[in-house]
Amino acid sequence: MRFTVNTIIKWEVEDEKQSLERILFLDQDLLYVININDNSLPFPRKISDINEALFDERAQIVNEDPYLLLISDEELPPKHKEKRDKAWKIIKNFVRNEPEIFEPTYRRKLIKKTVEQFDVSENTVASYLKRYWKRGKTPNALVPDYRYCGGPGKERTAGKVKRGRPRKHQNITGEGINITEDIKKTFRIAINKYYYTTAKNSLVLTYELMRKEYFVDGFIEANGVKIPIIKPQSQIPSFGQFRYWFEKERNIKREITSRYSNKKYQKQYRPIIGNTASDVLQPGTFEIDCQVGDVYLVSRFNKNWVIGRPAIYAVIDKFSRVICGIYIGLETGSYVGAMMALLNATMDKVRFCKQYGIEIHEEDWPIHYLPETIIADRGELEGGNIEDLINILNVKVQNTPPYRADLKSAVERFFGLTNERVKPFLPGVVDLDGRERGDKDYRLKAKLDLYQFTQIMIKCILYHNNYYNLNYYKRDEMMIADDVPCIPIKLWSWGIANRGGTLRTVPEDVVKLALMPSDTATVTAKGVKYKDMYYASTSMLKGQAFVNARTKGTWKVKISFDPRDMNYIYVHGKGINDYEKCYLIDGNSRYKDKAIEEIEYLLAVERMQKEKSEDAVAQAKTQLIVEIEDIVEEANDDYKRETNPIKSDKQRVKNIRENRKAEKTVRRTEEVFELGHEDENHYSSIISSKKGFEEEKSTLDLFFRKQKEGLANGGGLDSKW
């Protein structure tokens, strides 16, 4: 655990009073503490020992400082300030000599020197030092405790006499009771059980449920139901007393989080302090976030396929509100999407826009830098190559807590503005409020694909960066003096020129290798296979990698790829910067110029179609098997009926060539082509040949007859006719 100065540690000691220790100084392995419950002086402890005690629950961190004094000088009486200033004057010259001041020998010398200088006793100086250390190491720690005289704010111990205003009709309802510690404990139990729940019980109902549960005097049965008998009103606390103690111990944060949700508390009830740009003085801190677009898209493979709503990843500079990068995909909360957006922030935007058919100049979008710090949700930056991002590119990563979109308000505001700008003009937008029964499903109106939607987003970014006036932006004095317009690109340029910046230019290939998603592919005889796609390179062909895969077996390789363009992948070599660029093989042209999301969607659709047709395929295959078996069975019957069982196997295969020749001759006569109906002249011209054909046919009949006779006699075709 990470400790800080003034952290209070509570030690659990059996059969002894709890010990509270305040941390005064931290070193690498050692820290100095002081026990604030007794009169001891500072002493060292090992950090490892404290961590072990915290793990074993022998110690715990105390969040509330019992000696924290939040009071201004104006509120302090003059006498109190005088005593504080006198004590501070005595110890201020040497109290900051840390850690030497914690060594007894060195401290004793300083105390003696101070005694001579201010003419006070050693006990006085030592008491000032211990008071300063025990109460938080501030000058106000030396303020006297006169404010505690008389016990202000302390609860009085209830006696036998009823406190408070008498009841109006106490002769009827009774005098009532005082609230004891046991009753307060019952109040807390009832509030936790019945009020701080998602049932959202009212305070009155909570009181009634508490009364039914904890203030009963037996039971009666009515119609088989066991009914509690409530004690008389004079023996139970009133609702007014219950409400008083509820308000006194009320915890708004717990009330909202337990009755509704922590998300609602963070969004609607959390205190709002400061503004988003107050902690940045120059460009270089980028926010990354993802939002699902309010529009349905179609596939570029098939415009009839509605592929759902896009995930929009945006990177924005916190100082200037310039949009530095963009990525449109289909997966939300994805590391891949966040890294693609960050990679886009480092790319040359002229070349990027040209990929989408948009011509711009360098000054229209001059951002192609790597930031010093990235602020993102934990979901976007978990897993993946986050270690490469930190170690190779030296980028700091800050994760925001759950439900705290306000910590990335710059990018959140951009999403809201973009929705307002484009939603009225897009087909297939989500329209839950305006939809009525009988209306056409808005999803069926989808017309745009990922490529076209990205074009629209680029246009919105160019407008936002170069023309949108940030009316909410609070300029500082230097900006006002230089009359800087509240336009993102103007604020960016002014920040770079006047405040410098922590931006860095890194070779694009280095950024790509560090940020691009990595995966495992298989080297096969057909190429490097990844998700049903095959890739190859000249060097791998020359090196006979695919020949080896066919003869020796396949093997795995690590690859990197750009999800937006799967025309090529990078196969990693042995070195850090060693890689081989492999291109999509021509036989995979259907994947050309497609993003990984589109390809995965296509493969998913094909798998679904295959699974959908499995029943029909199985039925057809079963029918095929049955029909084949039926034909084979018929052939077996014919064979048994027409063959001579006396013949040997050798005799059966002896005349295969002659048998085949005879079979071919018969097949030719049966399969001869005869087209249409010829005219009479042509018909008469071939009558003369008919006689010859019939003679030839009779010859064939004679041939087959003699063949059968020869086979029956055990001879062949060489037998005499």
N, C-alpha and C positions, 0 to 999 in steps of 0.2 A: 504494500500500500504506500501511497505517496503522502508524506506528512508535511505540515507547514508550521511555521512559528505561531504560537498561541493556541495550537490544537490542544484540547483537554482530553486526557485519557482517564477513564474510570477503571480502577482495579477492583475485582471482586475478591475479597479476603474473608475466609471463613472465620466466624466468631469474632470478627473485628469490624470496626467502622470502615465504610467504604473510603478508598483512597483516591483523591483526584489530583492528577499531575498535569501541569502546564508545560508544553514544550517551549524552551527559551532560545535554543540555538541548534542548528542542524549541520552536521558534517557528512562526509560520504558514508561512513559506517556507524557514526556515533552521534548522539544528541544529548543535550543537557535539559533536565526537567527540574521542576520544583513542586513539592507537595503543598497544595494550597489549603489543606486541612489542618496542618500543624505548623510548628515554628521552625521547620528545618530550612537549610540552605540548599542551593542548587547542587545536583549530583548527576553524573553521566549514566546513560543507559545505551545498550547496543540496539540498533534498529532491528536487527534480526530477532532479538529477544521479544521486542514489542510485537512484531509481525506474528511470531509464534503464539504469543499470548492472545492476540486478536483472533487468530485462527482457532485456538482452543477455547475461545469464549471466556478466558480468564480476565480479559480486559475488553473494553469497548470505547468507541469514540463518543464523546459527549458533544452534541451539536449546540446546545444552549450554554452560553458563557454566564455563570452566575455573577460575575463581577463586571460585566459589560456596562459601562456608564455612558448613555447617550444623552448628553446634556450640553447645551451651548454655554458660553461664558456669560451671556446676558441673563441666563436663568440661574446662574450660581450667585448666591449671596456674596457680598464683598469679603466677608470674613472667611468664607470657604476658599475663595480665590487667593486670598492673602496666604493662607496656610499651605495651599497647593504650591504656589509660586516659590515660597520659601524652601519647601522640601525639594522641589525640582532644581532650584539654584544650587543646592548642596551636592546633589548626585549627578547632575547632567554632564559634568566635565569628564567623568570616567565611566559612566554606566554603559557607554557604547563600545568600550574596549573589549570586544568579544572575539574569541572565547577566553581571553586571559582573565577577565573579571570573574570567571567561574572557578579559577584555581585559588584555593584558600590562601596560599602564601602571597600571591600577587594582590589579592583582594584586601588582605590585612594591611599591606603597606599603603594602599590607596586610602583605606579608611583612616589610618593614623594620620596621613597627610591632610585629609579633609578635616579631621578633628582639630588639628592645629590651625588650619586656615579659617574655619568658621566658628571656632570656639563652641563646639557641641560635643556631646558624649559619643563614644563608639556605639553604644546601644541605639542612640537616635539615628545615626547614619545607617546602621545595620537594619533597623526597622523600616527606614525609608526604602532601602534597597529591596528588602523582602516584599514590601507592599507594592513596589513598582513591578517586580517580577510576577507576583501572584495575581495581580489584577489586570494584566494585559499589556504591560510594557508601554504605557502612554503616560503623559503628564497628568491626565485626569485620574489615573490610578491613585494619585496622592491626595485626591479630594477627601476630606474627612467624612465620616459616616453619620453626621448629625441628622441627615434626612431620614434616617431610620428610627430616630427617637420617637417613642409613642406607638410604634408598630403600625404605620399607615399601610392600608391595603391588606393587612392580615385578617384572616377570618377569625372571628371570635368563637370561643368554645361555648356551645350551647349548654345552658344549665336546665334546671327544672322549670323555671318560670318561662312562659310563652313569650317569645320576642315578637316585635312588630306590632302593627296596628290591630286592635281587637276587631273581630268580625262583627258585622252589623247585627246579626241575629244569632249571636253565640249562645243565647239561652235556648235556642232551638237546635242549631247545628253543632253546638259544642265549641270549645275554645280553640281546638286544633292542636297541632304538634309542632315542635321545632324540627328542623332538618338536621339530622345527625349524620355522621360519616357513613353509617350503614345505609341510611336512606339515600344519600348521595351516590353511593355505590350502586344501589338499585336503579337510580335514575340513569346512570351511565350504561348499565347493562340493558335497560329497556330502550334507550335511544339507539344503542348499537344494534339491537336486535330488531327493532320495529321501525326506526326512522331512517337510519343510514342503510337503506336497502333500495333495490330497484323497484320495489312495490310502491314507493313514493307515498307512504302513509302520511297523513297530516299530523301535526303536533297533537291535536285533540284526540285523534284515533290512537296515536302512540300512548298518550296518557291513559286512555281507556283500556288498551291492551295490557299496559303495565299494571293497572289496578286489578284487572281480572286475573293476572298471573301471580302477582306478588302480595296483594293485600286482600286475602280471602280468609274467611273464618269458617271453614267447613264446606260441605257440598250437600245439595238436595237433588232428588231425582224427580223429573217430571216428564211423563210420556216416554220413559226409557232413556232420557237424556240427563247426564250428570251436569248440574248447573252450580257454579261457584256462588257462595254466599259472601258478598262484599262486606268488609268491616264497616262500622259506622263512620260517618264523615269526620267525626271528632278524632278518629284514630288513624286517619290516613292523610297524607299531604294533599293540599288543594292543587288545582290546576295552575293557579297563579304562582305557587311556590315551585311547581315543576317547571313552568315556563321561565321563571327567574333564573333557576340554575341552568336551564338549557341555554339561555341567552348568554349567561356568564361564561360558559365553557364551550360555546358554539365554535365550530371550525368550518368556515365557509368552503375551504378547499375540499375537505373531506366530504362535506355535505353534497357538493356538486359531483365530485368524482364517484361517490358511492351510489347516489340516487340517479345519476344520469350516466356520465362517463368522464374519464380523464380528458378525452378529446374535446368535449364540450367546455370543460374548465379552461384548457389551454387556449381554445379559440375565442371564448366569450367572456371569461371572468379573470383570466390571468392579468396581472398589472402590466400596462404598456408603458415602457420607459425608453427614452432615447429614440434614435432613428437609425436606419440601416447603414447609412454612410458615415456615421459619426466615428467609427473605429477604423476607417481606411482614409489615407491621405493621398493616395496616388493609385494609378492603374496597376493591376497585377494580382488582384484577388478575384477569382472567377467563381460564380455560382453555377451549379449544374442541377437541373431538375427535369422531370418528365411529367407530361400531362397527356391524357387521352383526348384526341381531337373529337369535337362534336360533329363528326361527319363520317358517313360510311363510304368505303372505297370498293372498287372492283379490281379484279386481277388483270394484269397485262397479258396473261396467257389466254384468258377467256373472259370477255366482258360480261358474260352472264353470271360469273362467280362473284358474289359479294363476299369480301374478305374481312369485313368488320371495320372497326375504327382504328386510325393510326395512332402510334405512340410518338409524341413530339418531344425530342430532347433538345434543350437549348442551353447554351453557355453564355453568360452575361457578365460583363465587368461590373463589379459592385460600385466602383467609384463613379464611372461615367454613364453606366446603363447601356453601353454599347453591346449589341449582340455579337459575340465573338465566334460562335460556331453553332451549327444546327445539324440534326440528324433525324430523319423520319423513318421509323420502323414499325414493327407490329407487336413487339414485346415490351411491356411496361416494367419499370423497376429493374432493368437489366444492366449488368455491368458492361456488356457488349455495347448497348446503346449509349451509355454514358461515355465510354471510351471513344466511340466513333464520333460523338459530338466534340470531345476534347481534341481528337485528331483533326477534325475539321477546323477547330480554332487555330491550329498551327499551319494550316494549308494556305497556299496562294489562292485568294478568293476569285481572282480573274479566271484562273484555270478551272476552279470549282464551278463557277457559274456557267462557264462555257460548256461543261458536261451536260447542263440542263438547258442549253440553247439560249442563254441569257448573256449578252455582251455588256461588260462594265469596265470602268477604268480603275486603276490602282487606288486612287483617292476616294472612290465610292465605298470601298470596304477594305481599308488598309490594315487589317488585323490578321497576323499570321505568327503569333507568338505563343510561347509556353508561359503559364502563370507561375507565381511563387506559391500560391495557396489555392486550393480547391475546396469549396464548401458544397456538400451534397448530403442527401439522405443516406442512411446506412445501407438501404436496399440497393442503391445504385453502385456503391463502392465496396461491396462485400465479395470476396472470392476473386476469381479471374486473375489478372496480372497486376494486382494492386501493388505487390512487392516490387515489380519492375518499375512501376510508376514512381514509387518512392525512392528506390535505390539507384536506378539508372538515370532517371530524369531529375531527381532531387526536388520533387514537388511535395509540399506539405498538404496533408489531407485532413479536413475537419468534417466530422459527421454531426449533423444536427439531431437533437432529440426527437422522439416521435411526436406527431401532432404540432410541430413548431414550424409551420410553413412560413411564419413571419420572419424567421431567421434567414430565409432566402426570398425576401419580399420583392427584390428587384426582378428576379426571373418570374415570380408568381404574377407580378403586375403585367409583365410582358405577355404572358399567356392570356390574361384577362383582356388586354387591349387587342390582341390578335383575334380573339373570339369575336369581339365587337366589330372588327374591321372586315372579316371575311365571311362570317356565318350567314349574313343575309343574302349572299350571292352564290352559295354553293348548293348543288343538288345533293340530296341524301343527308341533309343535316338532321341532327337529333331534335325532335320537336315534341316533347312529352306534354307540355302545357297546352299547345294549340291543337292537339289531336282529339278528334271526336269519333264516336262510334260510326262505323261505316266509311271513315276516311281511308285512303290508300296508305299502306305501310310505307313510312318514310324511307325505310331501308331499300325498298324497291326502286327508289328514285336515284340511287347511287350511280354516278357516271364517271367520276374521277378515279384514276389509278395512283399508285404511289409516286410515280414520276411526275405526273401533272400536279399533284398536291404539293410536292416539294418545290416545284416551280412557283406556286402561289406563295408558299412560305418565304422563299428567297425574295420575292417582290415585297412582301410585308417587312422583311428585315431591312431592305434597302431604304424603304420609306421611314421606318422607325429610326434607323441610325442617322439619317441625313436630314430629316425634316421634322420629326416629332418633337414638340416643345414639352419638356418635363415641367409642368406647372407646379408639381409638388416638390421639386428639387430645391433644397436649401443651400444656396451658395455661401461660401465663407467670405471673409473680408477681402482676401486677395482676389478671388474671382469677381467680386463686385467691383473692385478697383480696376480690374482689367476688362470689365464689361463683357464677360464671357457669356454667350447665349446658353440657355439651358437645353441645348440640343446634344444628344449623346456624342456624336462625332466631334463636336466642338469641345466638349468637356474632356474627351479622350486626348485630343491634340494638345489642349492647354495643360492637362495633367502630365503628359510626357515631356513637354517643353519646360515646365516650371517646377514640377515636383520629381522629375526623374521617373523612376519606376523600377519595379523588380521583374520586368518582363525579360525573357530570354529568347534568342533565336537558336533553334536546334535543327540540325539537318533532318529533313523530312523522313529519310529512311530510318534514322535512329528512332524518331518518334513512332514511326509505324511499327517497327519491330517491338518496341516497348509496349505499345498500346493495342496493336492488332490482336484479335482473339486467336488463341492457339488451340490446336486439336491434334488428333492422331489420324493419319491416313495409312492406307495399305498399298505397298508396291506390288502390283500384279503383272501378269503377262500382257494385259491390255493397257496398262498405264498406272499412274498413281490414282487410286480410287478414294474418293471422299463423297459421301452422301449420293451415291449412284452416278457421280460425275467422274470422268477420267481425264487426267492431265499428263503431259509429257514435256520434256525439254530436249534440246539438241544434245547436250552433254550426257544426259541419261540414255539417250538412244545410242550415242557413240560408245558409251561405257557398257552397253549391253545389259543395263539394269533389268529391263523387262524380259530379256532372254534368260537371265539368271533366275528371275522370279518364276519362269515357266519350268525350268529344269530343276532348280534347287528348292523352290517353294517361296511363298510370299513372306514379307516382313513389314514391320511397322516403322513409320517415320513421323517425326513431329513437323507440323506445318503451321504457318500463319496465313491469314487471309483477310481480305477486306469484304465485309458482309454486303456492302453496297454493289460490288462488282465481282462476280465469281468467274470472270473470264480467265483468271490466273490465280495461282497460289504460290506460296514460298515454302520450299522444303528446306528445313534447317540442316546445316552441316555440323561438323565437329566444333568449329570455333563459334564465338559469340556473334560475330558479324558475318559468319559464313552461311550463305543461303543460296538456293537455286530457284530461279523463277520458272515455273511450269505453266504451260498454256493449255487451255481447254481443247481437247481433241475434237476434230471435225465431226465425228459421229455423235457428239453431244451438243449439236447446234441449238437444240431447243432450250438450253440453259444460257445461251449467249446473251450478254448484256442484262442479265437478271440479277436481282438482289437475293441474298440468302433466304430472306423471309418469303419471297415469291417462290423460290425453288422448294423450300420446305413445305409451303402450302400445296404446291403441285404434287409433291410426293405423298403428302397426307391424303389428298383427294384421290390419287390413284390407289393408295392402299385401301381407302374406304370403298372405292368402286370394286376393287378386287374382292374384298371381304363380302361386299353386297352380292356379288355374283357367284360366290362359292357354292351356295345351295344348288343353283341351276347347273353349274359346271359339274358338281358331284353327281347330280341326277343324270345328266347327259352322258357322263363317263360310265356310270353304272349301266345305262341302256346300251352303250357301245359294247361293253364287255359281254353283256347277255346276247346281243345280236351276233357278235363274233363267235361266241360259244355255240350258238344255234347253227350257224353256217358250218362250223367245223364238225359238229355232230352229224349234220346232213352229209357232209363229205365222207365221214367215216362209214356211214351207212351205205353210200354209193360204192365206196371202195370194197367193202365186204361183199356187196352184191355182184360186182362186175369183175373182180380179180380172180385169178386162178390160184387157189391155195397150194397147189402141188409145186408151183415154180419156186426155185430157190432165190435167195437174195441176189446172188451173182447174176442169175438170168434176168432179174428185174432191172438191173442197172447196166446191163451189157450194151443195149442199143439206145442209150440216151440221145446220142447225136442224131441218129436217123429218126427217132421218135420226135425230136424237137423240130427237125426239118419238115416232117409231115404235118406237125401241128401248125407251123408257121404258114405252110401253103394253104391250109384250111382257113386260117385266120385272115389271110389276105383276101380270099374270095368272099368272106363274110363282111369284111370291113371296107370293101372297095367303095370309093366315092361315086355317087351318081347324082348330079345336080339338075334340078328343074325338069321341064318337059321339052324335049328336042322337037324340031319341026319334022314333017313327014319325009322330006328329002333325005335328011340326016338319018332318020330311022330306017328308011329303005336301004341306005348305003351300008348299014351294019347288019342287015338281015343275013347277008351272005356269010358273015362271020359267026353267026349264031350257031350254025351247024358245027363249025370247028370247035366252038366253046363247049357244045354239048358232048362232042367227042372227047375233048380234054377232060370234061367232068366224069365221063364214063371210065376213062383211063384211071382217074384218081380213085373212083369207087373200086375198080379192080385192084388197085395198089393196096388199099386198106383191107380188102378181103383177103388177099394173099398174105398180107402181113399177119393178120389174125391166125390164118392157117399155119403159118410158119411158127408163130409163137406157141400155138397149141401143140405142135409136134416137137417143140424144144429147139427149133432152129432159128435162124435170123433172116434178114432180108437177102442174104446171099443164097438162100434156098431157091431151087428152081420153081418157076411158076408152072 
